[in-house]
């Protein structure tokens, strides 16, 4: 989980080639080295093909050197509350590639889920 650091001091995830001040990123931050706080969460019961059902999702906020960095992603469990501390953990398959509408080789299936600390 990589965030981009910009010259104006902001940090963004996902990273963009141009920051809020119009400049290119000056570095990156590995968010797996940080924990985050659950800002809000929900459970989806009507998921796209290949995505687990039910699917617990959260918006979380990392504190990176005093700068808040928000991310959205799947949770490892629906047993969370607003304000809980979570950490990103690797997941080899966020979606079942056998039901994808595109060629499997063209897609990335891995990523991160948020796990309560």
Secondary structure as UniProt FT lines:
FT   STRAND          2..5
FT   TURN            7..8
FT   STRAND          11..12
FT   TURN            20..21
FT   STRAND          27..30
FT   HELIX           31..33
FT   STRAND          35..44
FT   TURN            49..50
FT   STRAND          55..64
FT   TURN            65..66
FT   STRAND          67..75
FT   TURN            82..83
FT   STRAND          85..91
FT   HELIX           97..99
FT   HELIX           104..106
FT   STRAND          111..116
//
